[in-house]
Structure formats: C-alpha cells, structure tokens
Amino acid sequence: MDRYYFDHNATTPVSPEVLETLAGTLRDVHGNASSIHHFGQVAKQRLEQARRQTAALLGCDTKELVFLSGGTEADNLAILGAVRTHASRSKHVITTQIEHPAVLNTCAQLEREGVAVTYARAGENGVVDPAEIRRSLRPGTVLISAMHANNETGASQPIGAIAKIAREAGALFHVDGVQAAGKIPVDVKDLGVDLYSISGHKFYAPKGIGALYVRKGTKLRPIQFGGKHEREWRPGTENVPGAVALGCAAELAARNPQEESLRLGALRDRLEHGILDRIPSTGVNAGRSPRTPNTTNIYFDGIEGEALVISLDLKGFAVSSGSACSSGSVEPSHVLLAMGLTPERARASLRFSLGRSNDERQVDALIDAVVESVSHLRKLSPTYTSA
C-alpha cells in the first residue's frame, strides 16, 4: 500500500540535500566548536556558516541569532528570559488564546511566579485583532507574545500592527515563528519584532535544532546555566551537525520561495474544493483569513476527528486532528474553541498540511479517501443527520 504524508505542520521529512549535509558533518566535523585547535576551529567555521545561512532567512545579523534545541526552547528562553530581566513585582504579559502550548504553558509558569498574564481573544476568523492587544495593555506590560502563523489553521496574525503597539507601549515583542519560517517570507527587521523563534524540523531539517532571533540591545536572562556558549544565552556544547543542517534547510527555503508557495497554495485549494464539493456539512476553519499556503483545517459534522484520522491512516494517508504536541488529548482543540466553534465541531475538525512531496495525484487520492471514510463514519454516527 502506498503511503502519503499530509502532516507537515507536525514535522517534515529531512530533505535529501539536508540529509547529505548532516551526514557529511557528522562524519567529518567532530571537533568541539569551543576548542582552539584545528578540529575545533573547523567546527566553529561550519557553525558560523550555518548562522549566516539561518540569519539570511530571517533578515537579521548573525550576532542576533542563538542556536538551541527547537521551537519550545526558543519560546521558553524568549518569554522567561525577557520577563525575568524586570525586577518589578507588577509585571504583566500579553499573549493570545490560540498560541502553541510552548507559549501557553510558559506563560502559565510566569503566572505561578506572580506575573499577570492576559490572553487576548481571537475572532471567528482565527485572527487576533490588534485592537484587542491594545486594550489589554497595562502600565506594567513588559512583553507581548504572539504567533506568526497558527499551527492548526495556518491563519497568519497581524504581526506588524502588533509590533507597532508594543513599541509604543515600551514592551518587548516575541513572535513564535515556528509555522511561518520557511513557508512565508520573514524579515524580522521589517516586522519590527524583538524576539523570533524558529524550529528546523518544520522546514525539512532534523528534529532537535532551532534558533531564536534576539534583536541587538534586547536584554535576555538565560534560563540554563553552564559555559559561555552562544553569547551566554544558551550554555552547552553546540550541536554543530544540527546547526549545519538547519543552515542548509534555511538556504534551500530561501530559494524560489514564491514558486513553492504558489504550488502548495494551488494544491491546498484543490483539496478544499474537492472535499467541500463532494461532502455536505463541511467547511474550512479560518478559510477566509490570510493563511500559510500549505495548511487547511476542515470540519466534518457528525463524526469524531480522531476516528477519521485512524480511518485515513488505514488507507495510507497521514493527517492530524490538531497540534501534534496535544495528541492523545481527549479535549477539543483550544484554538478552534477560541475561534467560537462548538466542542462537537472542534472535535470533528481535521488539519491537512502539505509539503514538497505532495502533488495533484496524491491530493486527488486523498479526496477520494476522505469522501469514502466520512461516508462510512457518518453511517455509524448516532448524531449525524443528512440534510
């Protein structure tokens, strides 16, 4: 049985070019980048080359980039590190209800430390209104944190407008760019952000490597302790092979991004039209909002999303009912609930996220499989009544 992968927002396969670069680095570059001998300096050179490649993807200076283990660590360092530099007892943070658990749970930790946190609402379109951020401001607001693109719906957030509000309020602005980098153009200078998180395994690099942009002059307290690596932001011997792989992936993502974006957008639209035209009582969550071109989130009334995921998996198609970091949860998606969906509709929603390996033939086969699976599951459903 052929198997097709439509879960690229959870993770992407390592691209052949990145894999070749990674294998070569593991084989040939075994020095510690902190060592002053030949082997250490070779590792240091490769590390800094990777930093230049990754910085180019984000439009920042190499001195503003720190390598770490991925998006979750980047979010933790950005949020905890920024807030803990302030000695005031009346600190206040603003984030949104649709953030990834890496941000929400970090903010929950701040609340346990006595920091006040406001969770701004998202509209039914899955987009946070900048006016909602402005209304949430307090005299003690020290940080605003918002994602660039939502991992479940693909909805892009008004980062530039929020950045302006943060600047006017004198607050730092952190952006979780894990689902944006490598998919849509990112220029941290033009966006006006202070901190920006990325993760390599979301754009064809291996798991376990990511980066955080820290705007020059931004105060950041480390959350781990050890040596003076990565400009003292992140101690520990650098993951040189991972960083080199990330740099390679970043360079590849920067080549002809418009062409791949248009291709994925066309495939996504083909998938949406094919499903909505053939299956009644369906719709696209956040379908009228600006979205990353590879992502769609569709509800299928009268069924359980997890059952549809399993049914499609048995037919050879990998899709998701929400965030991979929340898999196994019996609760409906907090993102969809925040958009105003009922718990029943939220549980009946599936995420399809496309990537480089997908083509029209695979999309058409997926549409047929979804039609067949939904028809079967609805016949078994005690709650679905055909129109």
C-alpha positions as a Markdown table, in Angstrom:
| # | Residue | x | y | z |
|---|---|---|---|---|
| 1 | Met | 0.0 | 0.0 | 0.0 |
| 2 | Asp | 1.3 | 3.4 | -0.9 |
| 3 | Arg | 1.5 | 5.9 | 1.9 |
| 4 | Tyr | 1.2 | 9.7 | 1.6 |
| 5 | Tyr | 2.2 | 12.3 | 4.1 |
| 6 | Phe | -0.2 | 15.3 | 4.8 |
| 7 | Asp | 1.0 | 16.3 | 8.2 |
| 8 | His | 3.9 | 18.6 | 7.5 |
| 9 | Asn | 2.9 | 21.1 | 10.3 |
| 10 | Ala | 3.7 | 18.3 | 12.8 |
| 11 | Thr | 7.1 | 17.7 | 11.3 |
| 12 | Thr | 8.7 | 17.5 | 7.8 |
| 13 | Pro | 10.9 | 14.8 | 6.4 |
| 14 | Val | 14.5 | 15.7 | 6.2 |
| 15 | Ser | 15.3 | 16.8 | 2.7 |
| 16 | Pro | 17.9 | 14.9 | 0.7 |
| 17 | Glu | 20.2 | 17.9 | 0.5 |
| 18 | Val | 20.0 | 18.5 | 4.2 |
| 19 | Leu | 20.5 | 14.8 | 5.0 |
| 20 | Glu | 23.6 | 14.7 | 2.8 |
| 21 | Thr | 25.0 | 17.8 | 4.6 |
| 22 | Leu | 24.2 | 16.4 | 8.0 |
| 23 | Ala | 25.8 | 13.0 | 7.3 |
| 24 | Gly | 28.9 | 14.7 | 6.0 |
| 25 | Thr | 29.2 | 16.9 | 9.0 |
| 26 | Leu | 28.7 | 14.0 | 11.4 |
| 27 | Arg | 31.4 | 12.1 | 9.6 |
| 28 | Asp | 34.0 | 14.8 | 9.1 |
| 29 | Val | 33.4 | 17.6 | 11.6 |
| 30 | His | 33.8 | 16.1 | 15.0 |
| 31 | Gly | 35.6 | 18.9 | 16.9 |
| 32 | Asn | 34.2 | 21.0 | 19.7 |
| 33 | Ala | 33.5 | 24.5 | 18.4 |
| 34 | Ser | 34.9 | 25.9 | 21.6 |
| 35 | Ser | 38.3 | 24.3 | 21.1 |
| 36 | Ile | 41.2 | 26.3 | 19.7 |
| 37 | His | 42.9 | 23.6 | 17.8 |
| 38 | His | 42.4 | 22.7 | 14.1 |
| 39 | Phe | 39.4 | 20.4 | 14.6 |
| 40 | Gly | 37.7 | 22.8 | 16.9 |
| 41 | Gln | 38.2 | 25.7 | 14.5 |
| 42 | Val | 36.8 | 23.7 | 11.6 |
| 43 | Ala | 33.7 | 23.1 | 13.7 |
| 44 | Lys | 33.5 | 26.8 | 14.6 |
| 45 | Gln | 33.7 | 27.8 | 11.0 |
| 46 | Arg | 30.9 | 25.4 | 10.0 |
| 47 | Leu | 28.8 | 26.7 | 12.9 |
| 48 | Glu | 29.2 | 30.3 | 11.9 |
| 49 | Gln | 28.4 | 29.5 | 8.2 |
| 50 | Ala | 25.2 | 27.9 | 9.4 |
| 51 | Arg | 24.5 | 31.0 | 11.5 |
| 52 | Arg | 24.9 | 33.2 | 8.4 |
| 53 | Gln | 22.6 | 31.0 | 6.3 |
| 54 | Thr | 19.9 | 31.0 | 9.0 |
| 55 | Ala | 20.2 | 34.7 | 9.7 |
| 56 | Ala | 19.7 | 35.4 | 6.0 |
| 57 | Leu | 16.4 | 33.5 | 6.1 |
| 58 | Leu | 15.2 | 35.9 | 8.9 |
| 59 | Gly | 16.8 | 39.0 | 7.6 |
| 60 | Cys | 18.9 | 39.6 | 10.8 |
| 61 | Asp | 22.5 | 39.9 | 11.8 |
| 62 | Thr | 24.5 | 36.8 | 12.8 |
| 63 | Lys | 25.2 | 38.2 | 16.2 |
| 64 | Glu | 21.4 | 38.3 | 16.8 |
| 65 | Leu | 20.9 | 34.6 | 16.4 |
| 66 | Val | 21.3 | 31.9 | 19.0 |
| 67 | Phe | 21.1 | 28.2 | 18.2 |
| 68 | Leu | 19.2 | 25.9 | 20.6 |
| 69 | Ser | 17.1 | 22.7 | 20.5 |
| 70 | Gly | 14.0 | 23.8 | 18.8 |
| 71 | Gly | 10.8 | 26.0 | 19.0 |
| 72 | Thr | 9.9 | 25.1 | 22.5 |
| 73 | Glu | 13.2 | 26.0 | 24.0 |
| 74 | Ala | 13.3 | 29.2 | 21.9 |
| 75 | Asp | 9.8 | 30.2 | 23.2 |
| 76 | Asn | 10.9 | 29.5 | 26.8 |
| 77 | Leu | 14.1 | 31.4 | 26.5 |
| 78 | Ala | 12.4 | 34.4 | 24.8 |
| 79 | Ile | 9.5 | 34.6 | 27.3 |
| 80 | Leu | 11.1 | 33.7 | 30.6 |
| 81 | Gly | 14.4 | 35.3 | 29.7 |
| 82 | Ala | 12.8 | 38.6 | 28.8 |
| 83 | Val | 10.3 | 38.8 | 31.6 |
| 84 | Arg | 12.8 | 37.8 | 34.3 |
| 85 | Thr | 15.1 | 40.7 | 33.5 |
| 86 | His | 12.5 | 43.0 | 35.1 |
| 87 | Ala | 12.6 | 43.4 | 38.9 |
| 88 | Ser | 9.2 | 44.9 | 39.2 |
| 89 | Arg | 6.6 | 42.9 | 41.1 |
| 90 | Ser | 3.7 | 44.2 | 38.9 |
| 91 | Lys | 4.9 | 42.6 | 35.7 |
| 92 | His | 2.3 | 42.0 | 33.0 |
| 93 | Val | 2.5 | 39.9 | 29.8 |
| 94 | Ile | 0.0 | 39.7 | 26.9 |
| 95 | Thr | -0.3 | 36.6 | 24.7 |
| 96 | Thr | -3.3 | 35.1 | 22.8 |
| 97 | Gln | -5.7 | 32.3 | 23.3 |
| 98 | Ile | -4.6 | 30.5 | 20.2 |
| 99 | Glu | -0.9 | 30.1 | 21.0 |
| 100 | His | 1.0 | 26.8 | 20.9 |
| 101 | Pro | 1.4 | 25.0 | 24.3 |
| 102 | Ala | 5.1 | 26.0 | 24.2 |
| 103 | Val | 3.9 | 29.6 | 24.8 |
| 104 | Leu | 0.8 | 29.0 | 26.8 |
| 105 | Asn | 2.5 | 26.7 | 29.3 |
| 106 | Thr | 5.4 | 29.0 | 29.6 |
| 107 | Cys | 3.0 | 31.9 | 30.4 |
| 108 | Ala | 1.3 | 29.6 | 33.0 |
| 109 | Gln | 4.7 | 29.2 | 34.7 |
| 110 | Leu | 5.1 | 33.0 | 34.8 |
| 111 | Glu | 1.7 | 33.2 | 36.5 |
| 112 | Arg | 2.9 | 30.8 | 39.1 |
| 113 | Glu | 5.8 | 33.2 | 39.6 |
| 114 | Gly | 3.4 | 36.1 | 40.2 |
| 115 | Val | 3.4 | 37.6 | 36.8 |
| 116 | Ala | 0.0 | 38.7 | 35.5 |
| 117 | Val | -0.9 | 37.3 | 32.0 |
| 118 | Thr | -3.7 | 38.4 | 29.7 |
| 119 | Tyr | -4.8 | 36.0 | 27.0 |
| 120 | Ala | -6.2 | 38.0 | 24.1 |
| 121 | Arg | -9.1 | 36.6 | 22.2 |
| 122 | Ala | -9.1 | 35.6 | 18.6 |
| 123 | Gly | -12.0 | 36.3 | 16.2 |
| 124 | Glu | -14.0 | 33.6 | 14.5 |
| 125 | Asn | -11.6 | 34.0 | 11.6 |
| 126 | Gly | -8.8 | 32.7 | 13.7 |
| 127 | Val | -7.0 | 36.1 | 13.7 |
| 128 | Val | -6.3 | 38.3 | 16.7 |
| 129 | Asp | -7.4 | 41.9 | 16.4 |
| 130 | Pro | -4.6 | 44.3 | 17.2 |
| 131 | Ala | -7.1 | 46.5 | 19.0 |
| 132 | Glu | -7.6 | 43.6 | 21.4 |
| 133 | Ile | -3.9 | 43.7 | 22.2 |
| 134 | Arg | -4.0 | 47.4 | 22.7 |
| 135 | Arg | -7.0 | 47.1 | 25.1 |
| 136 | Ser | -5.0 | 44.6 | 27.1 |
| 137 | Leu | -2.1 | 46.9 | 27.8 |
| 138 | Arg | -1.3 | 48.0 | 31.3 |
| 139 | Pro | 1.4 | 50.2 | 32.8 |
| 140 | Gly | 3.4 | 47.1 | 33.8 |
| 141 | Thr | 3.2 | 45.4 | 30.5 |
| 142 | Val | 6.8 | 44.2 | 29.7 |
| 143 | Leu | 6.2 | 41.6 | 26.9 |
| 144 | Ile | 3.7 | 40.7 | 24.2 |
| 145 | Ser | 4.0 | 37.2 | 22.6 |
| 146 | Ala | 2.0 | 36.1 | 19.6 |
| 147 | Met | 2.5 | 33.5 | 16.9 |
| 148 | His | 3.1 | 34.5 | 13.3 |
| 149 | Ala | 1.1 | 31.6 | 11.8 |
| 150 | Asn | -1.2 | 29.2 | 13.6 |
| 151 | Asn | -0.1 | 25.6 | 13.6 |
| 152 | Glu | -3.7 | 24.3 | 13.4 |
| 153 | Thr | -5.4 | 26.6 | 10.9 |
| 154 | Gly | -2.5 | 28.3 | 9.2 |
| 155 | Ala | -4.1 | 31.7 | 9.9 |
| 156 | Ser | -1.5 | 34.5 | 9.8 |
| 157 | Gln | -1.5 | 37.1 | 12.5 |
| 158 | Pro | -1.1 | 40.9 | 12.1 |
| 159 | Ile | 2.5 | 40.9 | 13.4 |
| 160 | Gly | 3.5 | 44.3 | 12.0 |
| 161 | Ala | 0.5 | 46.0 | 13.6 |
| 162 | Ile | 1.1 | 44.3 | 17.0 |
| 163 | Ala | 4.8 | 45.2 | 16.8 |
| 164 | Lys | 3.8 | 48.9 | 16.5 |
| 165 | Ile | 1.6 | 48.7 | 19.5 |
| 166 | Ala | 4.4 | 47.0 | 21.5 |
| 167 | Arg | 6.9 | 49.7 | 20.5 |
| 168 | Glu | 4.5 | 52.5 | 21.5 |
| 169 | Ala | 3.9 | 50.8 | 24.9 |
| 170 | Gly | 7.6 | 50.2 | 25.5 |
| 171 | Ala | 7.1 | 46.5 | 25.7 |
| 172 | Leu | 9.2 | 43.8 | 24.1 |
| 173 | Phe | 7.5 | 41.7 | 21.3 |
| 174 | His | 8.2 | 38.0 | 20.9 |
| 175 | Val | 6.9 | 36.1 | 17.9 |
| 176 | Asp | 6.6 | 32.3 | 17.7 |
| 177 | Gly | 7.5 | 31.9 | 14.0 |
| 178 | Val | 7.8 | 28.1 | 14.1 |
| 179 | Gln | 5.0 | 27.6 | 11.5 |
| 180 | Ala | 6.0 | 30.6 | 9.4 |
| 181 | Ala | 9.7 | 30.4 | 8.8 |
| 182 | Gly | 10.4 | 28.6 | 5.6 |
| 183 | Lys | 6.8 | 28.9 | 4.4 |
| 184 | Ile | 6.1 | 32.6 | 4.1 |
| 185 | Pro | 8.6 | 35.5 | 3.8 |
| 186 | Val | 10.1 | 36.6 | 7.2 |
| 187 | Asp | 12.1 | 39.7 | 7.7 |
| 188 | Val | 12.4 | 40.4 | 11.4 |
| 189 | Lys | 13.6 | 44.0 | 10.8 |
| 190 | Asp | 10.6 | 44.9 | 8.6 |
| 191 | Leu | 8.3 | 43.2 | 11.1 |
| 192 | Gly | 9.7 | 45.2 | 13.9 |
| 193 | Val | 9.9 | 42.3 | 16.4 |
| 194 | Asp | 12.4 | 41.9 | 19.3 |
| 195 | Leu | 12.4 | 38.1 | 19.5 |
| 196 | Tyr | 11.5 | 35.4 | 16.9 |
| 197 | Ser | 11.5 | 31.6 | 17.4 |
| 198 | Ile | 12.0 | 29.0 | 14.7 |
| 199 | Ser | 12.4 | 25.2 | 14.6 |
| 200 | Gly | 14.3 | 23.3 | 11.9 |
| 201 | His | 12.1 | 20.2 | 11.7 |
| 202 | Lys | 9.2 | 22.4 | 10.4 |
| 203 | Phe | 11.1 | 23.1 | 7.2 |
| 204 | Tyr | 13.0 | 19.9 | 6.3 |
| 205 | Ala | 15.8 | 20.0 | 8.8 |
| 206 | Pro | 16.1 | 17.3 | 11.6 |
| 207 | Lys | 14.4 | 17.5 | 14.9 |
| 208 | Gly | 16.4 | 18.9 | 17.8 |
| 209 | Ile | 17.7 | 22.1 | 16.3 |
| 210 | Gly | 16.2 | 25.6 | 16.3 |
| 211 | Ala | 17.1 | 29.2 | 16.7 |
| 212 | Leu | 16.0 | 32.4 | 18.4 |
| 213 | Tyr | 16.4 | 35.9 | 17.0 |
| 214 | Val | 17.3 | 38.4 | 19.7 |
| 215 | Arg | 17.3 | 42.0 | 18.5 |
| 216 | Lys | 20.5 | 43.8 | 19.3 |
| 217 | Gly | 20.2 | 45.5 | 22.6 |
| 218 | Thr | 17.4 | 43.3 | 23.9 |
| 219 | Lys | 18.0 | 42.2 | 27.5 |
| 220 | Leu | 17.6 | 38.5 | 28.0 |
| 221 | Arg | 18.4 | 36.4 | 31.0 |
| 222 | Pro | 19.5 | 32.8 | 30.4 |
| 223 | Ile | 17.3 | 30.1 | 31.7 |
| 224 | Gln | 20.0 | 27.4 | 31.7 |
| 225 | Phe | 23.4 | 27.6 | 33.3 |
| 226 | Gly | 26.9 | 26.3 | 32.3 |
| 227 | Gly | 29.5 | 27.6 | 29.9 |
| 228 | Lys | 29.6 | 30.8 | 27.9 |
| 229 | His | 28.4 | 29.3 | 24.6 |
| 230 | Glu | 26.1 | 31.2 | 22.2 |
| 231 | Arg | 27.0 | 34.6 | 23.7 |
| 232 | Glu | 26.0 | 33.3 | 27.1 |
| 233 | Trp | 22.3 | 33.0 | 26.0 |
| 234 | Arg | 22.4 | 29.2 | 25.8 |
| 235 | Pro | 25.1 | 27.2 | 27.5 |
| 236 | Gly | 26.2 | 23.7 | 26.4 |
| 237 | Thr | 28.4 | 22.3 | 23.6 |
| 238 | Glu | 26.9 | 23.5 | 20.4 |
| 239 | Asn | 25.1 | 21.0 | 18.2 |
| 240 | Val | 27.2 | 21.7 | 15.1 |
| 241 | Pro | 25.7 | 19.0 | 12.8 |
| 242 | Gly | 22.2 | 20.1 | 13.7 |
| 243 | Ala | 23.1 | 23.8 | 13.2 |
| 244 | Val | 24.7 | 23.0 | 9.8 |
| 245 | Ala | 21.6 | 21.1 | 8.8 |
| 246 | Leu | 19.4 | 24.0 | 9.8 |
| 247 | Gly | 21.6 | 26.4 | 7.8 |
| 248 | Cys | 21.3 | 24.2 | 4.8 |
| 249 | Ala | 17.5 | 24.0 | 5.2 |
| 250 | Ala | 17.3 | 27.7 | 5.6 |
| 251 | Glu | 19.3 | 28.3 | 2.4 |
| 252 | Leu | 17.1 | 25.9 | 0.5 |
| 253 | Ala | 13.9 | 27.6 | 1.8 |
| 254 | Ala | 15.2 | 30.9 | 0.6 |
| 255 | Arg | 15.5 | 29.7 | -3.0 |
| 256 | Asn | 12.4 | 30.4 | -5.2 |
| 257 | Pro | 10.0 | 30.6 | -2.2 |
| 258 | Gln | 7.3 | 32.2 | -4.3 |
| 259 | Glu | 7.2 | 29.3 | -6.7 |
| 260 | Glu | 6.7 | 26.7 | -4.0 |
| 261 | Ser | 4.2 | 28.9 | -2.2 |
| 262 | Leu | 2.1 | 29.1 | -5.3 |
| 263 | Arg | 2.3 | 25.4 | -5.9 |
| 264 | Leu | 1.3 | 24.5 | -2.4 |
| 265 | Gly | -1.5 | 27.1 | -2.3 |
| 266 | Ala | -2.9 | 25.6 | -5.5 |
| 267 | Leu | -2.8 | 22.1 | -4.1 |
| 268 | Arg | -4.4 | 23.2 | -0.8 |
| 269 | Asp | -7.2 | 24.9 | -2.8 |
| 270 | Arg | -7.7 | 21.8 | -4.9 |
| 271 | Leu | -8.0 | 19.7 | -1.7 |
| 272 | Glu | -10.5 | 22.1 | -0.1 |
| 273 | His | -12.7 | 22.4 | -3.2 |
| 274 | Gly | -12.6 | 18.6 | -3.8 |
| 275 | Ile | -13.8 | 17.9 | -0.2 |
| 276 | Leu | -16.3 | 20.7 | 0.1 |
| 277 | Asp | -17.9 | 20.0 | -3.3 |
| 278 | Arg | -18.4 | 16.3 | -2.6 |
| 279 | Ile | -19.1 | 16.1 | 1.1 |
| 280 | Pro | -22.0 | 18.0 | 2.7 |
| 281 | Ser | -21.9 | 19.7 | 6.1 |
| 282 | Thr | -18.2 | 20.6 | 5.9 |
| 283 | Gly | -16.4 | 23.9 | 6.0 |
| 284 | Val | -12.9 | 25.4 | 6.3 |
| 285 | Asn | -12.0 | 26.8 | 9.7 |
| 286 | Ala | -10.3 | 30.3 | 9.2 |
| 287 | Gly | -10.9 | 29.8 | 5.4 |
| 288 | Arg | -11.4 | 33.5 | 4.8 |
| 289 | Ser | -8.2 | 34.6 | 6.6 |
| 290 | Pro | -4.7 | 35.0 | 5.2 |
| 291 | Arg | -3.1 | 31.6 | 5.8 |
| 292 | Thr | 0.1 | 29.8 | 5.2 |
| 293 | Pro | -0.3 | 28.3 | 1.7 |
| 294 | Asn | 0.2 | 24.6 | 2.8 |
| 295 | Thr | -2.4 | 24.4 | 5.6 |
| 296 | Thr | -6.2 | 23.8 | 5.8 |
| 297 | Asn | -8.4 | 22.8 | 8.7 |
| 298 | Ile | -11.8 | 21.3 | 7.7 |
| 299 | Tyr | -14.7 | 20.3 | 9.9 |
| 300 | Phe | -16.9 | 17.3 | 9.1 |
| 301 | Asp | -20.1 | 17.5 | 11.1 |
| 302 | Gly | -21.3 | 14.3 | 12.8 |
| 303 | Ile | -18.0 | 12.5 | 13.1 |
| 304 | Glu | -15.1 | 12.3 | 15.5 |
| 305 | Gly | -11.9 | 13.7 | 14.0 |
| 306 | Glu | -9.8 | 11.0 | 15.7 |
| 307 | Ala | -11.8 | 8.3 | 14.1 |
| 308 | Leu | -11.3 | 9.9 | 10.7 |
| 309 | Val | -7.6 | 10.2 | 11.3 |
| 310 | Ile | -7.4 | 6.5 | 12.0 |
| 311 | Ser | -9.6 | 5.6 | 9.0 |
| 312 | Leu | -7.4 | 7.7 | 6.7 |
| 313 | Asp | -4.3 | 6.2 | 8.2 |
| 314 | Leu | -5.6 | 2.7 | 7.4 |
| 315 | Lys | -5.9 | 3.9 | 3.8 |
| 316 | Gly | -2.4 | 5.2 | 3.7 |
| 317 | Phe | -2.8 | 8.9 | 4.5 |
| 318 | Ala | -1.2 | 10.7 | 7.4 |
| 319 | Val | -3.3 | 13.7 | 8.6 |
| 320 | Ser | -3.9 | 15.3 | 12.0 |
| 321 | Ser | -6.8 | 16.3 | 14.3 |
| 322 | Gly | -4.8 | 19.2 | 15.7 |
| 323 | Ser | -1.4 | 20.0 | 17.2 |
| 324 | Ala | 0.9 | 17.0 | 17.4 |
| 325 | Cys | 2.1 | 18.3 | 20.8 |
| 326 | Ser | -1.5 | 17.7 | 22.0 |
| 327 | Ser | -2.0 | 14.3 | 20.5 |
| 328 | Gly | -3.7 | 11.8 | 22.9 |
| 329 | Ser | -5.8 | 14.6 | 24.5 |
| 330 | Val | -9.5 | 14.0 | 24.7 |
| 331 | Glu | -10.1 | 17.7 | 24.9 |
| 332 | Pro | -11.2 | 19.6 | 21.7 |
| 333 | Ser | -8.7 | 22.0 | 20.2 |
| 334 | His | -8.2 | 25.1 | 22.3 |
| 335 | Val | -7.5 | 27.0 | 19.1 |
| 336 | Leu | -10.8 | 26.1 | 17.5 |
| 337 | Leu | -12.7 | 26.7 | 20.7 |
| 338 | Ala | -11.1 | 30.1 | 21.0 |
| 339 | Met | -12.5 | 30.8 | 17.5 |
| 340 | Gly | -16.0 | 30.1 | 18.7 |
| 341 | Leu | -16.5 | 26.6 | 17.4 |
| 342 | Thr | -18.7 | 24.3 | 19.5 |
| 343 | Pro | -16.8 | 21.4 | 21.2 |
| 344 | Glu | -18.6 | 19.0 | 18.8 |
| 345 | Arg | -17.5 | 20.8 | 15.7 |
| 346 | Ala | -14.0 | 21.3 | 17.1 |
| 347 | Arg | -13.7 | 17.5 | 17.6 |
| 348 | Ala | -14.9 | 17.0 | 14.1 |
| 349 | Ser | -12.1 | 19.0 | 12.5 |
| 350 | Leu | -9.0 | 17.8 | 10.8 |
| 351 | Arg | -5.8 | 19.5 | 9.8 |
| 352 | Phe | -4.2 | 18.8 | 6.4 |
| 353 | Ser | -0.7 | 20.3 | 5.9 |
| 354 | Leu | 1.1 | 19.8 | 2.6 |
| 355 | Gly | 4.7 | 19.8 | 1.7 |
| 356 | Arg | 7.3 | 19.3 | -1.1 |
| 357 | Ser | 6.5 | 15.6 | -1.6 |
| 358 | Asn | 2.8 | 16.2 | -2.3 |
| 359 | Asp | 1.4 | 16.5 | -5.8 |
| 360 | Glu | -2.0 | 16.6 | -7.6 |
| 361 | Arg | -2.2 | 12.8 | -7.8 |
| 362 | Gln | -1.8 | 12.5 | -4.1 |
| 363 | Val | -4.3 | 15.2 | -3.3 |
| 364 | Asp | -6.9 | 13.6 | -5.6 |
| 365 | Ala | -6.3 | 10.2 | -3.9 |
| 366 | Leu | -6.7 | 11.9 | -0.5 |
| 367 | Ile | -10.0 | 13.5 | -1.5 |
| 368 | Asp | -11.4 | 10.1 | -2.6 |
| 369 | Ala | -10.2 | 8.6 | 0.7 |
| 370 | Val | -11.8 | 11.3 | 2.8 |
| 371 | Val | -15.1 | 11.0 | 0.9 |
| 372 | Glu | -15.2 | 7.3 | 1.4 |
| 373 | Ser | -14.2 | 7.5 | 5.1 |
| 374 | Val | -16.6 | 10.3 | 6.0 |
| 375 | Ser | -19.5 | 8.5 | 4.3 |
| 376 | His | -18.7 | 5.3 | 6.3 |
| 377 | Leu | -18.3 | 7.1 | 9.6 |
| 378 | Arg | -21.4 | 9.1 | 9.3 |
| 379 | Lys | -23.5 | 6.0 | 8.7 |
| 380 | Leu | -22.2 | 4.8 | 12.1 |
| 381 | Ser | -22.7 | 8.1 | 13.8 |
| 382 | Pro | -25.7 | 8.5 | 16.2 |
| 383 | Thr | -25.6 | 12.3 | 15.9 |
| 384 | Tyr | -25.3 | 12.9 | 12.2 |
| 385 | Thr | -28.5 | 13.5 | 10.2 |
| 386 | Ser | -28.1 | 14.1 | 6.4 |
| 387 | Ala | -29.5 | 17.3 | 5.1 |
